[in-house]
Amino acid sequence: MDNLQVAIPTYNRNELLEKLLSSIPQRIKVTVSDNGSFTELNLKNKFTNATFISSSIVLDVFANWNVAAKNVSTEWVMIPSDDDLFYEFTFEIIQKNIEKYPNADMIVFGYDVIDEFDVKRKGWVVKNEISYESPLGFDIFKYGVDARMPAIVFKTSMLKKLNYFDENYKLTAGDSDLIQRVLLTGSVTFIPEIVAAYRVWNGALTHQKIATKLWLSEIDFWQNKLKNYGIEVYRKKGLLPLQFDSIRDEVYARNLLPGISQIRKTNGFVAALRFIQQNRYPFRADIKTQLILVKVILLG
């Protein structure tokens, strides 16, 4: 496949990186951003289809992702994390759909979830094959992105147009932000086939950081950015924009809920209420979501 490249950001996870690289056929070109230069030489020598770009300093998460994504020379690119996996049939399915939808800017497939022990469980996949033109695809993921990076194929020219990942994100939403901007900007196709395994770790960063002011600040940054971008896209298309303020508060509430629940169980009602006061209350969220939030605050 001369029209597709895999771009991998990695950081000091040689064993997992080797498993991922082993799941990619040798005929597929690969670019690896070796953050901090931790990748072992024997691993680099083993995979002749891979080019390694090493950084002597440790980059922030999405700066690392951008190094990988920006060093791609093909029409299409996939950007998995270094702990994800592909399947034996993945790239045949990808090639078939690239040929079927040459004018798409993003093709979204399904994925399985695997844990740290490679135990597989249900992930996500659309029910029907469907395409959307700008900006209508955004409505599918307006409250959050169910798709995951190892199961998405991007048109490289679209990533360049959108200036890749926003490096202002430190904890969350950088990948969702990019996917949603493509949905607002370009032509997108959803395919009901599973092509990858997305790894989820017990006690991961989300669980550790979701009950923090920084996490919610990034959620607001993400939603305010999408609101401004989305309104402009809809205006240029001559369309009535979505209720972006309501969307923003619904997304905020959904991220606030697990954090409040965690604080309520650990430190009680007063601590949960104080956390709300230190951040903000999402008054424009859906009433059902608000009722759940109030119930969690009052009853735990």
C-alpha positions in Angstrom: 0.0 0.0 0.0 1.8 3.1 -1.2 -1.1 5.4 -0.3 -1.2 4.7 3.5 1.3 5.2 6.3 1.0 4.5 10.0 2.3 7.2 12.3 3.0 6.0 15.9 3.8 8.2 18.9 5.7 6.2 21.5 7.2 6.9 24.9 9.4 4.3 26.7 7.2 1.3 26.0 9.4 -1.0 23.9 7.4 -4.3 24.5 4.1 -2.7 23.6 5.6 -0.9 20.6 7.0 -4.2 19.3 3.6 -5.9 19.5 2.0 -3.0 17.6 4.7 -3.0 14.9 4.4 -6.8 14.6 0.7 -6.3 13.8 1.5 -4.1 10.8 2.5 -5.8 7.5 6.0 -5.0 6.2 4.5 -3.5 3.0 3.0 -0.7 5.1 5.3 2.3 5.8 5.6 3.4 9.4 6.8 6.5 11.1 7.6 6.4 14.8 8.1 9.4 17.0 10.5 8.1 19.6 9.8 10.5 22.5 12.9 10.8 24.8 14.9 8.3 22.6 13.9 5.2 24.7 13.3 2.8 21.8 15.9 0.0 21.8 18.3 -0.4 18.8 17.4 -4.0 18.2 13.8 -3.1 17.9 14.6 -0.3 15.4 16.6 -2.8 13.4 13.9 -5.4 13.4 11.3 -3.4 11.5 12.8 -2.3 8.2 9.5 -0.7 7.2 9.7 1.8 10.1 11.4 5.2 10.3 12.2 6.4 13.8 12.4 10.0 14.7 14.1 10.4 18.1 13.8 13.3 20.4 16.5 13.7 23.1 14.0 15.6 25.3 10.6 14.4 26.4 7.8 16.1 24.5 4.3 16.7 25.8 1.7 14.2 24.7 0.3 15.9 21.6 3.6 17.4 20.5 4.8 13.8 20.3 1.7 12.8 18.3 2.4 15.7 15.9 5.9 14.6 15.3 4.6 11.3 14.1 1.7 12.7 12.1 3.6 15.5 10.4 6.3 13.1 9.1 4.0 11.3 6.7 4.4 11.4 2.9 1.3 9.3 1.9 -2.2 10.4 1.0 -3.7 8.6 4.0 -2.5 8.1 7.6 -3.5 6.1 10.6 -2.3 7.3 14.1 -2.6 4.6 16.8 -1.1 4.8 20.2 1.9 2.6 20.9 -0.2 0.2 23.0 -2.9 -0.5 20.4 -3.0 -3.4 18.0 -4.1 -4.1 14.4 -5.6 -7.4 13.1 -4.4 -9.7 10.3 -7.3 -8.5 8.1 -7.0 -4.8 9.0 -5.2 -3.4 6.0 -7.2 -5.3 3.4 -10.4 -3.7 4.8 -8.7 -0.3 4.9 -7.5 -0.5 1.3 -10.9 -1.7 0.1 -12.6 1.4 1.7 -9.9 3.9 0.6 -10.6 2.8 -2.9 -14.3 2.9 -2.4 -14.3 6.4 -0.8 -11.4 8.3 -2.4 -12.9 11.7 -1.7 -13.4 11.1 2.0 -11.4 13.2 4.4 -11.8 10.7 7.2 -13.0 7.0 7.3 -14.1 5.8 10.7 -14.1 2.0 11.5 -15.0 0.0 14.6 -12.7 -1.4 17.3 -12.4 -3.9 20.1 -11.3 -2.9 23.6 -8.4 -4.8 25.2 -7.0 -4.5 28.7 -3.4 -4.6 29.9 -3.5 -8.4 29.6 -4.9 -8.4 26.0 -8.3 -9.6 27.2 -10.8 -8.5 24.6 -14.2 -7.0 25.3 -16.8 -5.1 23.4 -15.7 -1.8 21.9 -17.6 0.3 19.4 -18.8 0.1 15.8 -21.5 1.8 13.8 -24.5 -0.2 12.7 -24.7 1.0 9.1 -22.3 2.3 6.5 -23.0 6.0 6.0 -21.3 9.1 4.7 -21.7 12.8 5.7 -20.6 16.0 4.1 -19.4 19.0 6.1 -20.6 19.9 8.8 -23.3 17.2 9.3 -21.1 14.5 10.5 -20.4 16.5 13.7 -23.9 15.7 15.0 -22.9 12.0 15.4 -20.2 12.9 17.9 -21.4 16.3 19.3 -21.4 15.1 22.9 -18.2 13.1 22.7 -16.3 10.8 20.3 -17.0 7.1 20.5 -14.5 6.3 17.8 -10.8 5.7 18.7 -7.6 6.7 16.8 -6.4 3.2 15.8 -9.6 2.7 13.9 -9.6 5.9 11.9 -8.0 6.7 8.6 -7.3 10.4 7.9 -6.6 12.2 4.7 -3.2 13.7 5.3 -4.2 16.9 3.5 -7.1 17.4 5.9 -4.7 17.1 8.9 -2.4 19.7 7.4 -5.4 22.0 6.7 -6.4 21.8 10.4 -2.8 22.0 11.7 -2.9 18.6 13.2 -3.3 18.1 17.0 -3.7 21.1 19.2 -0.8 21.0 21.6 -2.5 23.1 24.2 -4.1 20.0 25.6 -2.1 18.3 28.4 -4.6 15.7 29.8 -7.5 15.0 27.5 -9.6 15.8 24.4 -6.7 16.5 21.9 -7.7 13.5 19.8 -11.4 14.2 20.1 -10.9 17.8 19.2 -9.1 16.8 15.9 -11.7 14.2 15.0 -14.6 16.7 15.6 -12.9 19.4 13.6 -12.6 17.0 10.7 -16.3 16.1 11.1 -17.2 19.8 10.9 -14.8 20.5 8.0 -14.8 17.6 5.7 -16.4 14.5 4.1 -16.6 11.6 6.5 -17.6 7.9 6.1 -18.5 5.4 8.8 -17.8 1.7 8.1 -19.4 -1.1 10.2 -16.3 -3.2 10.4 -13.8 -3.7 13.2 -10.2 -3.1 12.3 -8.2 -2.5 15.5 -7.9 -3.2 19.2 -7.8 -0.1 21.5 -6.1 -0.6 24.8 -7.6 0.6 28.1 -5.6 0.5 31.3 -6.9 -0.1 34.8 -6.3 3.1 36.8 -5.4 5.1 33.7 -5.0 8.9 33.6 -8.7 9.5 33.1 -9.5 7.9 36.4 -6.7 9.7 38.2 -7.4 13.2 36.8 -11.1 13.5 36.1 -11.9 14.9 39.5 -9.6 17.9 39.1 -9.9 21.5 38.1 -7.3 21.1 35.4 -9.4 18.4 33.7 -12.5 20.4 33.7 -10.6 23.5 32.5 -9.5 21.5 29.4 -13.0 20.3 28.8 -14.1 24.0 28.7 -11.2 24.9 26.5 -12.2 22.1 24.1 -15.8 23.0 24.0 -15.3 26.7 23.7 -12.9 26.1 20.8 -15.4 23.8 19.0 -18.2 26.2 19.6 -16.4 29.1 17.9 -15.1 26.9 15.1 -18.5 25.2 14.6 -20.5 28.5 14.5 -18.1 29.8 11.8 -18.4 26.6 9.7 -22.2 26.6 9.9 -22.3 30.3 9.0 -20.2 29.9 5.9 -22.4 27.0 4.8 -25.5 29.2 5.3 -26.9 26.8 7.9 -28.5 27.5 11.3 -25.9 26.5 13.9 -26.5 23.8 16.5 -27.1 24.8 20.1 -23.4 24.9 20.9 -23.8 26.4 24.4 -26.1 23.5 25.4 -23.7 21.0 23.8 -20.8 22.6 25.8 -22.6 22.2 29.1 -23.8 18.7 28.4 -20.2 17.6 27.7 -19.0 19.4 30.8 -21.7 17.7 32.9 -20.8 14.3 31.6 -17.2 14.9 32.6 -18.2 16.5 35.9 -20.4 13.5 36.9 -17.7 10.8 37.4 -15.5 13.3 39.2 -18.2 14.4 41.6 -19.2 10.8 42.2 -15.6 10.0 43.1 -15.3 13.0 45.5 -18.7 12.3 47.0 -17.8 8.7 47.8 -14.4 9.6 49.2 -14.9 12.9 51.0 -18.7 13.4 51.3 -21.4 15.9 50.4 -19.5 19.1 51.5 -16.5 18.3 49.4 -18.6 17.5 46.4 -20.5 20.8 46.8 -17.2 22.7 47.2 -15.8 21.1 44.1 -18.8 22.4 42.1 -18.4 25.9 43.6 -14.7 25.9 42.6 -15.5 25.1 39.0 -19.0 25.8 37.5 -22.4 24.3 37.3 -23.6 23.3 33.7 -27.0 25.0 33.7 -27.6 24.4 29.9 -27.0 20.7 30.1 -29.9 18.3 29.4 -32.3 18.2 32.3 -31.9 14.5 32.7 -28.2 14.9 33.1 -28.6 17.7 35.6 -31.0 15.5 37.7 -28.5 12.7 37.8 -25.8 15.2 38.8 -27.9 16.6 41.6 -28.8 13.1 42.8 -25.1 12.2 42.9 -24.2 15.3 44.9 -27.1 14.8 47.4 -27.1 11.0 47.8 -23.8 9.8 46.4 
